[in-house]
Every structure is written in structure tokens, then in C-alpha cells.
């Protein structure tokens, strides 16, 4: 699903490779992306699935042993590591990336995060909140999320404070839509 989206069908599984370079702040960026710390091109835009109205979303880790990193010497799994950071960096939250209505979170660095956005012509005009996917405390490798009730876009990305250019690796997940 690299640099594309998939339209959801209830009961269908979507394999998604989430790169450590996927930055939630670039979810709505147009055209030729030029980030504040050297990020450029589509490799930094997070993948997404279109979720039908009334669906729940299961996010399942395919391999709990996969690692990604903020720096080569700071690897972790999807749970991140015990170094909490606020994703809201002023250089990333601005009109150039259509990210001014994204609400950031303070969570573990390297954490897998999600976000629902309205499936409309200009989703960036609506407030969207980043979701903390805490697999460290999960009793299984699956987490169930509830969509906002209307058709939505569901994004997955890597939690970092700034500079996605030095990130490496990826996490494979399965996104399953349920009615």
C-alpha cells in the first residue's frame, strides 16, 4: 500500500507496511513535499485505508519482533521505548502540510500511532486526533479501534518529535474492518 490508499470492505484484511519515515504531520500534504528537516517526496506520507461508516478497525501486528528506529542505535518494536515526546513540533504543524488541525499526543518515541480523518474533499479542514496504539500493554497483538461513525480515512505512522530523515525500518500490520 505504499503511497496509495485502499478502499475498505467490511471483513477484508489489509496488509500495511508502516515505515519509520511515515510522518503523521504529512498525511494531508499536497504534491511535492518539502519537510522542515529535509524530508522530501512521498516516502514520508503515511499510508491509509478508507473505512466505511459504522465500522470498527482492528490493527494487528504481524511480527512482534520487527524493529524500527529513530536513530540506528535506538531500535524498538511498535510499542516504542520509555522516552515520551510530544509529536507537536511547530515546524511540522502548519498550512504548508495542511496539518494545522491535527492534534498531537505525548507518548513513547518510536510508537506506532494511528489517526482517523473525515473522508471528505478537504479532510485537513477538520480537527483530527492522533491515537496512541499501545502494544506494550496489550494482551494480544491486536487492538480494536472505533471509527468516528462516518466514512473515514485511517492512517498509521511512526511517532517522532522531529526529523524523520534519520529513521529506519518498518512494522508490518494487518488492518481489518469489522461491521
NUZALUM-692771 format. One record per residue: x, y, z of N, C-alpha, C in turn; chain; residue number from 1. Coordinates in Angstrom, 3 decimals. Layout:
REM residues N
PT        nX        nY        nZ       caX       caY       caZ        cX        cY        cZ  chaine  num
PT         X         Y         Z         X         Y         Z         X         Y         Z       A  NUM
...
REM end
This chain:
REM residues 179
PT        nX        nY        nZ       caX       caY       caZ        cX        cY        cZ  chaine  num
PT     0.824    -1.185     0.000     0.000     0.000     0.000     0.867     1.247     0.000       A    1
PT     2.049     1.195    -0.462     2.962     2.338    -0.435     2.444     3.494    -1.264       A    2
PT     2.308     4.664    -0.633     1.902     5.908    -1.273     0.544     5.816    -1.950       A    3
PT    -0.273     4.896    -1.530    -1.608     4.746    -2.080    -2.566     4.527    -0.922       A    4
PT    -3.842     4.457    -1.238    -4.818     4.090    -0.228    -5.611     2.900    -0.727       A    5
PT    -6.274     2.237     0.210    -7.129     1.108    -0.122    -8.516     1.412     0.396       A    6
PT    -9.517     1.167    -0.422   -10.897     1.371    -0.015   -11.339     0.158     0.767       A    7
PT   -11.841     0.393     1.978   -12.187    -0.700     2.864   -13.456    -1.427     2.488       A    8
PT   -13.436    -2.730     2.709   -14.603    -3.576     2.580   -14.695    -4.337     3.891       A    9
PT   -15.853    -4.262     4.555   -16.012    -4.915     5.844   -15.643    -6.391     5.738       A   10
PT   -14.861    -6.855     6.714   -14.412    -8.239     6.734   -13.114    -8.474     5.990       A   11
PT   -12.632    -7.484     5.277   -11.407    -7.641     4.494   -10.192    -7.245     5.322       A   12
PT    -9.081    -7.950     5.095    -7.809    -7.627     5.740    -6.930    -6.846     4.781       A   13
PT    -6.242    -5.839     5.304    -5.333    -5.031     4.501    -3.934    -5.105     5.102       A   14
PT    -2.984    -5.736     4.417    -1.608    -5.688     4.912    -1.042    -4.288     4.678       A   15
PT    -0.443    -3.731     5.710     0.103    -2.375     5.625     1.529    -2.385     6.160       A   16
PT     2.460    -1.890     5.356     3.832    -1.709     5.826     3.959    -0.266     6.289       A   17
PT     4.209    -0.091     7.584     4.348     1.243     8.153     5.834     1.524     8.299       A   18
PT     6.318     2.474     7.543     7.736     2.828     7.563     8.022     3.773     8.733       A   19
PT     9.228     3.697     9.264     9.654     4.646    10.298     9.787     6.058     9.727       A   20
PT     9.714     6.192     8.422     9.751     7.517     7.788     8.351     8.113     7.636       A   21
PT     7.293     7.338     7.900     5.921     7.837     7.771     5.612     8.817     8.893       A   22
PT     5.371    10.053     8.512     5.135    11.157     9.444     3.671    11.579     9.371       A   23
PT     2.950    11.490    10.503     1.530    11.838    10.525     1.286    13.288    10.102       A   24
PT     2.228    14.162    10.355     2.071    15.584    10.009     2.011    15.803     8.498       A   25
PT     2.409    14.805     7.706     2.369    14.935     6.255     1.179    14.184     5.635       A   26
PT     0.248    13.712     6.446    -0.894    12.936     5.950    -1.683    13.676     4.872       A   27
PT    -1.833    14.979     5.012    -2.646    15.763     4.082    -1.813    16.665     3.174       A   28
PT    -0.500    16.497     3.177     0.379    17.346     2.361     0.106    17.126     0.879       A   29
PT     0.162    18.188     0.136    -0.071    18.125    -1.311     1.245    18.027    -2.075       A   30
PT     1.174    17.393    -3.232     2.253    17.443    -4.217     3.634    17.130    -3.724       A   31
PT     4.578    17.962    -4.116     5.992    17.740    -3.854     6.354    18.199    -2.443       A   32
PT     6.306    17.285    -1.505     6.553    17.553    -0.095     7.998    17.985     0.149       A   33
PT     8.181    19.070     0.888     9.492    19.525     1.343     9.390    19.812     2.838       A   34
PT     9.826    18.862     3.662     9.703    18.992     5.113    10.754    19.890     5.722       A   35
PT    10.531    20.324     6.979    11.437    21.265     7.642    12.807    20.701     7.991       A   36
PT    12.941    19.362     8.046    14.221    18.758     8.401    14.776    17.904     7.255       A   37
PT    14.447    18.279     6.016    14.985    17.585     4.856    14.112    16.489     4.293       A   38
PT    12.951    16.248     4.887    12.041    15.240     4.353    11.529    15.729     2.997       A   39
PT    11.570    14.861     2.010    11.038    15.257     0.701    10.486    14.038    -0.022       A   40
PT     9.394    14.244    -0.724     8.802    13.190    -1.527     7.782    12.353    -0.789       A   41
PT     7.178    11.416    -1.509     6.077    10.627    -0.962     6.466     9.604     0.106       A   42
PT     7.734     9.295     0.277     8.145     8.299     1.271     7.786     8.703     2.693       A   43
PT     7.492     9.967     2.930     7.201    10.465     4.279     5.705    10.565     4.565       A   44
PT     4.872    10.362     3.546     3.419    10.412     3.737     2.928     9.059     4.240       A   45
PT     2.134     9.046     5.315     1.655     7.760     5.829     0.599     7.132     4.918       A   46
PT     0.575     5.800     4.891    -0.446     5.062     4.156    -1.762     5.147     4.905       A   47
PT    -2.859     4.914     4.169    -4.151     4.899     4.844    -5.124     3.936     4.177       A   48
PT    -6.156     3.589     4.941    -7.252     2.750     4.489    -8.526     3.575     4.619       A   49
PT    -9.421     3.480     3.635   -10.722     4.134     3.711   -11.653     3.209     4.491       A   50
PT   -12.219     3.721     5.594   -13.045     2.929     6.491   -14.517     3.285     6.274       A   51
PT   -15.366     2.296     5.930   -16.791     2.585     5.741   -17.454     3.045     7.044       A   52
PT   -18.514     3.823     6.934   -19.259     4.308     8.098   -19.699     3.137     8.970       A   53
PT   -19.592     3.316    10.282   -20.064     2.310    11.229   -19.143     1.134    11.452       A   54
PT   -17.957     1.148    10.903   -17.024     0.031    11.054   -16.109     0.223    12.252       A   55
PT   -15.646    -0.887    12.799   -14.541    -0.841    13.749   -13.295    -1.284    12.994       A   56
PT   -12.145    -0.960    13.541   -10.872    -1.264    12.902   -10.011    -2.061    13.871       A   57
PT    -9.558    -3.229    13.448    -8.577    -3.986    14.218    -7.212    -3.743    13.594       A   58
PT    -6.243    -3.423    14.432    -4.855    -3.274    13.985    -4.080    -4.407    14.643       A   59
PT    -3.511    -5.278    13.819    -2.804    -6.448    14.322    -1.350    -6.407    13.862       A   60
PT    -0.435    -6.584    14.807     0.980    -6.692    14.457     1.212    -8.047    13.822       A   61
PT     1.866    -8.081    12.667     2.169    -9.359    12.020     3.346   -10.054    12.683       A   62
PT     4.304    -9.280    13.174     5.512    -9.852    13.745     5.968    -8.970    14.900       A   63
PT     5.789    -9.463    16.123     6.121    -8.677    17.309     7.624    -8.421    17.435       A   64
PT     8.445    -9.139    16.656     9.896    -8.987    16.769    10.469    -7.955    15.792       A   65
PT     9.630    -7.387    14.903    10.143    -6.386    13.959    10.588    -5.136    14.712       A   66
PT    11.680    -4.528    14.232    12.218    -3.335    14.871    12.303    -2.184    13.885       A   67
PT    12.153    -0.974    14.425    12.395     0.243    13.671    13.115     1.200    14.592       A   68
PT    13.632     2.299    14.067    14.444     3.157    14.938    14.341     4.632    14.572       A   69
PT    14.582     5.435    15.591    14.675     6.881    15.451    16.111     7.255    15.064       A   70
PT    17.048     6.558    15.607    18.469     6.598    15.252    18.890     5.133    15.180       A   71
PT    19.874     4.791    14.372    20.254     3.373    14.261    20.526     2.697    15.609       A   72
PT    21.011     3.433    16.588    21.323     2.829    17.882    20.125     2.804    18.838       A   73
PT    18.952     3.284    18.401    17.779     3.342    19.283    16.615     2.579    18.663       A   74
PT    16.738     1.255    18.574    15.699     0.420    17.987    14.634     0.058    19.012       A   75
PT    13.438    -0.185    18.501    12.346    -0.689    19.334    11.338    -1.363    18.429       A   76
PT    10.359    -2.010    19.058     9.218    -2.544    18.326     8.138    -1.474    18.230       A   77
PT     6.933    -1.901    17.887     5.808    -0.977    17.693     5.438    -0.227    18.965       A   78
PT     5.823    -0.755    20.140     5.485    -0.100    21.404     6.366     1.115    21.707       A   79
PT     7.459     1.277    20.956     8.385     2.380    21.228     9.216     2.084    22.463       A   80
PT     9.866     3.115    22.976    10.612     2.926    24.213    10.308     4.052    25.181       A   81
PT    10.693     3.856    26.418    10.276     4.731    27.509    10.989     6.091    27.456       A   82
PT    10.635     6.854    26.454    11.146     8.217    26.272     9.994     8.981    25.623       A   83
PT     9.145     9.581    26.448     7.952    10.226    25.904     8.303    11.573    25.279       A   84
PT     7.674    11.819    24.156     7.869    13.066    23.412     6.520    13.538    22.897       A   85
PT     6.414    14.832    22.741     5.234    15.410    22.129     5.468    15.457    20.628       A   86
PT     4.545    14.938    19.857     4.665    14.940    18.405     4.456    16.333    17.833       A   87
PT     3.900    17.226    18.617     3.538    18.536    18.112     4.758    19.458    18.047       A   88
PT     5.439    19.431    16.940     6.590    20.292    16.684     6.099    21.432    15.795       A   89
PT     6.263    22.680    16.203     5.712    23.806    15.432     6.133    23.834    13.968       A   90
PT     7.304    23.344    13.649     7.757    23.362    12.252     6.930    22.430    11.368       A   91
PT     6.321    21.414    11.961     5.540    20.443    11.196     4.047    20.774    11.156       A   92
PT     3.577    21.548    12.106     2.146    21.863    12.183     1.895    23.215    11.535       A   93
PT     1.666    23.204    10.214     1.432    24.466     9.516     0.703    24.242     8.198       A   94
PT     0.301    25.310     7.594    -0.504    25.265     6.365     0.239    24.637     5.192       A   95
PT     1.562    24.685     5.179     2.326    24.098     4.070     2.043    22.600     3.930       A   96
PT     1.697    21.931     5.035     1.425    20.497     5.022    -0.055    20.200     5.294       A   97
PT    -0.892    21.234     5.377    -2.313    21.080     5.720    -2.476    20.343     7.046       A   98
PT    -1.583    20.591     7.984    -1.579    19.850     9.248    -2.013    20.684    10.447       A   99
PT    -2.515    21.880    10.231    -2.821    22.762    11.350    -3.956    22.262    12.241       A  100
PT    -4.799    21.337    11.782    -5.890    20.816    12.604    -5.615    19.431    13.179       A  101
PT    -4.392    18.942    13.042    -4.028    17.666    13.659    -3.640    17.932    15.113       A  102
PT    -4.229    17.156    16.022    -3.932    17.282    17.449    -2.904    16.221    17.808       A  103
PT    -1.748    16.653    18.287    -0.663    15.738    18.634    -0.863    15.085    19.985       A  104
PT     0.030    14.164    20.326     0.000    13.468    21.609     1.402    13.388    22.179       A  105
PT     1.463    13.160    23.473     2.716    12.942    24.162     2.774    11.455    24.499       A  106
PT     3.632    10.711    23.802     3.723     9.264    24.026     5.146     8.801    23.742       A  107
PT     5.360     7.501    23.847     6.695     6.933    23.640     7.237     7.241    22.256       A  108
PT     8.499     7.610    22.200     9.205     7.764    20.935     9.236     6.399    20.248       A  109
PT     9.117     6.360    18.948     9.109     5.140    18.132     7.792     4.365    18.218       A  110
PT     6.764     4.911    18.822     5.484     4.202    18.967     4.722     4.211    17.650       A  111
PT     4.024     3.106    17.343     3.091     3.063    16.235     1.860     3.870    16.637       A  112
PT     1.485     4.852    15.803     0.328     5.692    16.096    -0.641     5.644    14.919       A  113
PT    -1.905     5.929    15.203    -2.933     5.950    14.179    -3.673     7.275    14.190       A  114
PT    -4.545     7.466    13.197    -5.353     8.678    13.139    -6.531     8.444    12.203       A  115
PT    -7.731     8.821    12.659    -8.910     8.832    11.803    -9.112    10.250    11.302       A  116
PT    -9.487    10.395    10.045    -9.816    11.708     9.471   -11.082    11.543     8.645       A  117
PT   -11.840    12.612     8.517   -13.059    12.559     7.707   -12.709    12.267     6.260       A  118
PT   -13.505    11.406     5.637   -13.322    11.067     4.228   -14.119    12.066     3.391       A  119
PT   -13.563    13.268     3.287   -14.195    14.360     2.544   -13.160    14.974     1.617       A  120
PT   -13.601    15.889     0.753   -12.690    16.507    -0.219   -11.499    17.182     0.446       A  121
PT   -11.695    17.840     1.572   -10.617    18.548     2.276   -10.536    18.074     3.724       A  122
PT   -10.012    16.856     3.965   -10.008    16.330     5.342    -9.191    17.183     6.306       A  123
PT    -8.231    17.925     5.796    -7.385    18.736     6.661    -8.140    19.905     7.294       A  124
PT    -9.344    20.217     6.817   -10.122    21.324     7.380   -10.830    20.918     8.670       A  125
PT   -10.778    19.654     9.030   -11.459    19.140    10.222   -10.420    18.718    11.259       A  126
PT   -10.759    18.903    12.526    -9.858    18.513    13.610    -9.732    16.992    13.632       A  127
PT    -8.499    16.504    13.678    -8.221    15.072    13.783    -7.231    14.862    14.909       A  128
PT    -7.398    13.779    15.640    -6.512    13.481    16.766    -5.687    12.238    16.485       A  129
PT    -4.428    12.299    16.855    -3.548    11.140    16.727    -3.865    10.176    17.870       A  130
PT    -3.875     8.880    17.566    -4.251     7.831    18.519    -3.005     7.051    18.929       A  131
PT    -2.849     6.868    20.227    -1.739     6.105    20.785    -2.072     4.622    20.705       A  132
PT    -1.345     3.855    19.891    -1.544     2.406    19.792    -0.536     1.731    20.713       A  133
PT    -0.969     1.403    21.913    -0.064     0.900    22.935    -0.026    -0.616    22.927       A  134
PT     0.855    -1.199    22.118     1.000    -2.644    22.068     1.839    -3.175    23.220       A  135
PT     2.519    -2.314    23.961     3.338    -2.759    25.085     2.467    -3.341    26.190       A  136
PT     1.253    -2.814    26.376     0.378    -3.284    27.438    -0.768    -4.132    26.902       A  137
PT    -0.750    -4.425    25.618    -1.827    -5.220    25.017    -1.713    -6.677    25.464       A  138
PT    -2.855    -7.313    25.642    -2.841    -8.734    25.995    -2.696    -9.601    24.759       A  139
PT    -2.832    -9.003    23.590    -2.604    -9.725    22.340    -1.917    -8.770    21.371       A  140
PT    -1.722    -9.231    20.164    -1.084    -8.381    19.161    -2.109    -7.570    18.379       A  141
PT    -3.379    -7.558    18.837    -4.440    -6.839    18.128    -5.056    -5.768    19.018       A  142
PT    -5.359    -4.620    18.431    -6.094    -3.571    19.123    -7.299    -3.185    18.294       A  143
PT    -8.455    -3.047    18.939    -9.686    -2.646    18.255    -9.915    -1.159    18.495       A  144
PT   -10.164    -0.455    17.391   -10.449     0.977    17.438   -11.837     1.220    16.867       A  145
PT   -12.492     2.248    17.348   -13.826     2.571    16.873   -13.756     3.816    16.009       A  146
PT   -14.219     3.682    14.774   -14.192     4.823    13.859   -15.207     5.856    14.329       A  147
PT   -15.088     7.088    13.849   -15.968     8.156    14.306   -17.429     8.012    13.867       A  148
PT   -17.802     6.937    13.191   -19.191     6.733    12.811   -19.478     7.040    11.353       A  149
PT   -18.722     7.937    10.777   -18.895     8.261     9.358   -17.746     7.650     8.576       A  150
PT   -17.862     7.643     7.270   -16.767     7.158     6.440   -15.513     7.967     6.785       A  151
PT   -14.403     7.277     6.958   -13.196     7.976     7.394   -11.949     7.392     6.732       A  152
PT   -10.866     8.120     6.877    -9.546     7.674     6.437    -8.795     7.269     7.693       A  153
PT    -8.143     6.107     7.684    -7.379     5.657     8.834    -5.917     5.578     8.440       A  154
PT    -5.096     6.390     9.106    -3.660     6.487     8.833    -2.866     5.769     9.920       A  155
PT    -1.697     5.237     9.560    -0.741     4.674    10.509     0.617     5.310    10.256       A  156
PT     1.343     5.635    11.346     2.629     6.320    11.198     3.539     6.027    12.388       A  157
PT     4.742     6.570    12.324     5.811     6.434    13.319     5.827     7.683    14.195       A  158
PT     5.795     7.516    15.515     5.818     8.664    16.428     7.255     9.144    16.660       A  159
PT     7.470    10.397    16.345     8.782    11.028    16.485     8.530    12.491    16.829       A  160
PT     9.508    13.173    17.332     9.363    14.585    17.633     9.702    15.479    16.460       A  161
PT    10.716    15.093    15.710    11.130    15.829    14.514    12.118    14.980    13.735       A  162
PT    12.430    15.386    12.548    13.456    14.788    11.690    13.224    13.300    11.404       A  163
PT    12.318    13.026    10.493    12.030    11.656    10.084    13.088    11.126     9.116       A  164
PT    14.033    11.954     8.660    15.041    11.525     7.688    16.010    10.495     8.255       A  165
PT    16.228    10.491     9.579    17.187     9.553    10.164    16.516     8.284    10.702       A  166
PT    15.247     8.091    10.408    14.531     6.905    10.877    14.738     5.742     9.915       A  167
PT    14.733     4.525    10.468    14.960     3.335     9.659    14.018     2.223    10.076       A  168
PT    13.708     1.334     9.136    12.928     0.143     9.419    11.448     0.317     9.136       A  169
PT    10.694    -0.724     9.462     9.252    -0.713     9.237     8.601    -1.748    10.150       A  170
PT     7.290    -1.606    10.309     6.476    -2.552    11.060     5.350    -2.995    10.128       A  171
PT     5.137    -4.310    10.009     4.032    -4.835     9.202     2.822    -5.045    10.094       A  172
PT     1.681    -4.530     9.656     0.433    -4.723    10.382    -0.648    -5.194     9.413       A  173
PT    -1.691    -5.752     9.984    -2.907    -6.084     9.240    -4.001    -5.173     9.773       A  174
PT    -4.671    -4.465     8.894    -5.825    -3.654     9.264    -7.057    -4.425     8.816       A  175
PT    -7.940    -4.735     9.771    -9.166    -5.474     9.461   -10.358    -4.601     9.799       A  176
PT   -11.311    -4.523     8.877   -12.517    -3.732     9.084   -13.659    -4.656     9.493       A  177
PT   -14.372    -4.275    10.533   -15.479    -5.064    11.062   -16.744    -4.209    11.092       A  178
PT   -17.882    -4.834    10.903   -19.156    -4.099    10.961   -19.672    -4.106    12.370       A  179
REM end
